[in-house]
Amino acid sequence: MNNNVYILEDRAILYVSGQDSKDFLQNLISNDINKVNNSSSCFASLFTPQGKFLYEFIVVKHKQGYFIDCEKSQSDEILNQLNLYKIRSKVEILNLSNEFVVACLSYNKYLSIEGSKDILGFTFRYREDPIILDPRNKNLGARLIINLEKLYLSLKKLDLKNDKIENYYFKSHKLGIVPKNLNKLKNKLFGIECNYEELNAIDFKKGCYVGQENTARIKLKKKLSKRLFPIEIVEGTLLEDEKIYNNGVEVGKVLINEDYPFALIKYLDKNFDKNVIFKSENGTFKILVPEWLKI
């Protein structure tokens, strides 16, 4: 059994509470807030009115409100964006990142804890703190959202050993799920092009939310022709916004060029070949198609 745990210090915890908190989030996020309760959490995104990607996060029920587990580099912007939409809603939005931390444990370790269930997004409490089987993909393991003061005692009781966060990044990237640098995607692609349908972030049956019209249109009219894929660098380096060509035809563009790179690819284009080793000005690379993405 893998007893390693990753302390995700690059994650922030926001807290949305108040009389109108449920309806407030329902009108904004891409997923259905009605799925979120004491035993279920969800993955969701916030789009522009045109359906372009802005932010992503995991929503977890906590007391009379909701935890928003998001990338720390996006947390201030998410807080400001939520406050912009707040208007007269009876909602309070707090940044609790100085009090709470996210720790990630393996799928197998999660299943060994009493009370766990093998259901994506399933949530239960360990010493009053929520443990969530990642609602995107079970191979990402489970997330424990815990008060910093209780963290190390709980890790000791669960017999968990701290591992390097880079190993979690590597695992996530290998799975084809963006682990960091989400700001590099902002306004550069539609939310649905982030593979959010397959990652359980979009509910096509819920009512209106910000960006819903274009998202539904792309889905219903089968206009999804580009997707976000991880890149494996064979040699050299990549540049952000570098265009990708095959047979002299542009088939994509690099969006995240750093340690865990991703590109937006015209995956239906006849000139795209996932078996090709692509060349850039300063290196060579492969474009990887995740196993969970059935295309």
N, C-alpha and C positions, 0 to 999 in steps of 0.2 A: 504493500500500500504506500502511496506517495504522501508523506506527512509534511511536505513543504508548504509554506504559506508565503504569500507575497503581500507586503504592506504597500498598498497603492498610494503613496504619498502625493502623487500627481492628481489625485481625485479630490473633489470638493463635495461637501454636503450642504445643500440648501434645504430650507424647511418652509413649506407652504401650508398655512393653517388659517382657520377662521370659518365663519358661517358659510361663506360662498366658495370655499376652496375647491370643492369637487366640481361644481359647474364652471368655475373659472378655468381650471385646467382642461376640462372637457372641450371648451370652446377654442382652445389653443393648440393642443398637441395632436400628433398624428394617430395615436392609439386611443382606445376606449378606456377612460378612467374607471368605468364600471367593472373592469376586469381586476382592479386593484383593491384588495382587502387584506385582512390579517393573514391570509394564507396564500395570497397570490400577488405578484408584482409584475410589472411590464416594462418593456423597452419602448422608447418613444422618441420623437424628434419634434423640433419646432422649425417650420419652414417660413420662407417669405410668402407674401400674398400670391406670388407667381409660382410657388411650389419649389423654390430653390432651397437647398440645404442651408441651415443656419447652425443648429445645435442638436446634440443628441444626449440622452440621459436614461437612467433607469429610475422608475417611479416606485416607491415603496411606502405602504401605509405605515404611519407611525402616530400612535395616540389619536388626536383629533385632526391630524393633518397628514402631509405627505413629505417624505424625504425625496430629494432630487439628487441622485448620485451622478455627477458630471465631471468632465475633465476640468481641472483647476484653472487651466489657461482660458477657459470659456466661462468660468463661474461668474465673474463680475458682469460680463455682458449679458448672461442669462438673467441675472438678478435685475439688471437695468431694463431688459426687454420685458420681463414679467411686470415690473412696476409701471412701464409704459401702458400696458394693457389693463392694468388694475382699475383705473378710473374710479368708479364709485363702489366697486366690489368690496365686500367686507372680508378682506383677505390680508394676512400679514406674511411677509416674505423675509426670511432671515438667512444669513450665511452662518452655518454652524461648523465650519471647517476647523475652527480652533478647538472644538469639543469632540468631534467625531472623526473617525478614520475608517477607510475601507480595507479589509484584508481578504485576500482571495485564496481559497483552498481547492484542492483537486476534486474532481468529480467522485472518485472512489472514496476519498476521505469523507466527503459530504454524505455519501450513502451509508457510511458506517456510523453516523451520528443518529442517536435515537430521535425519532420524530420526522426524519427526512422522507421525502417521496420523490420518485424519479419522474417528475413533471416539470417541464420548463417553466421558470418563474415561480415555482412553489416556494413558499415562505413559511418559516416557523421560527420560534424564539429559542435562543440558547442563553440562559441567564438574562432573560428579558430583551436580548438584542437580536435583531432579525438576521437570519441566514437565508439567502436567496439563491436557488439554482439559476444560474445565468439564463435569462429569458431569450437570449440570442442563440446560444449553442451550448449544449451541456459539456462539450470538451473544453470550454473556458472555465469550468468548475463552478464553485459557489462563492458568493460574496457575503462577508460578515460586516455589517455596519455597527460599529461599536464605539462607546465612549473611550477616549484615550486613557482615562484613568483605570479602565478595566481591561484594556487590551492584553497586556502581557500575562495577567493571571489567567484569562480565558485561553490564550494560546498554550499556556502550560497545561491547563486542565485537558485540553484537546490533544495534547502531545504533538503540537505543531512546531516546526523549526523554520525560522526565517530564511528566505531565499532571496536572491538578487532579483530586483524588479525587472531587469533586462531579460531574464528568462521568461517572465510572463509576456513581455512585449514580443519576444521571439515566437512564443506559442501562438499568440493572437494573430500576428502577421502571417504565420504559416497557415493558419486556419482561413485567412482571407478576411479578417475583421480588423479594422483600423484601431491600433492601440493608443495612438497619441498624435499630436499635431493636427487636430481636427480643424483648427482655424484656417489651415491651408485649403480646406474644401469649401469654405463659406462662399456662397453665391456663384460657385463655379460649376455646379451640376444640380440637376433636379434631385429631390430627396429619394424618389423611387429608383434613381440610377445608383444609389448607394446600396442596392440590394436589400432595402428595408422590408419589402414584402416577405422575402425568404428569412429575414432575421426577426420577423414578428414585431416590426415597429409600426406598421400601418394597418389600420382596420378600415376596410372598404365598406363596411356596413354601418359605421357610426354616422352621426350627423355632421354638420359643417364644422370645419376647423380652419385655421389659417393655412392657405395653400391647397385646400382640398380639391378645388375645381380642376386645376391643371393636373394634379396627381391622379384623380379619377379619370380624366380624359386620356392621359397617356396609357393608363391601364386598359380602359374599355375599348379604345381604338387601336390597341396593340401597336403603339408608337414607341415602345421602349426598344431602342436600338443601340444604346450605350450603357455600359456598366463599369463600376469601380472594381478593379482587380489589383491584387498584390503583384509586385515586381521582385524578382530575384536577380540581384546584380552578379554577373559572372566575373566581370573585371572592370576596374575603373570607377567612375562616378557618373551621376545623373544631375541634370539641372532642372529646377522647378520650371514648369510650363514648357518644357522641351517637347516638341512634337515628335510623334512616333510614326515611322513610315515602313511600308512593306510593298515591294514591287513599284516603288516610286509613288505610292498612294498613301496619304495620311490616314492612319487607322486609330490614332489616339493621341493623348497628351499626358505627360507626367504632372501629377498634382502634388504629391508628397515625394520629395527627393531625398530625404534624410535617411536615418538608419533603418526605417521600416517603410520602404517606398510603396506608393500606389499610383495607378494611372487610370484615367477614364478611357475606355476602349470601345470602339465600334465593333462589337463582338459578332454582329450579323454580316459585316462586310466580307465579301468573298476574298478580299486581300488580307484579312486577318487570319493568321495561322498560329495557334498556341504552341506549336512545336518548333517555331523559328527562334533562333537566337538573334535578337535585334541589336543593331549597332547605333550608338549615339556618338556625339562628337568626342566624348572623353571616356567611353567605355562600351561594354556589351552587357546585355541583360535578357532575361526571360520574363514573359508575362504568364502568371499562374492562374489557372481557373480552379477555384475551391471545389472540393468533392461534393459539398452540400448544395452547390449551385447547379441544378440540373438544366443545362442548356445544350 
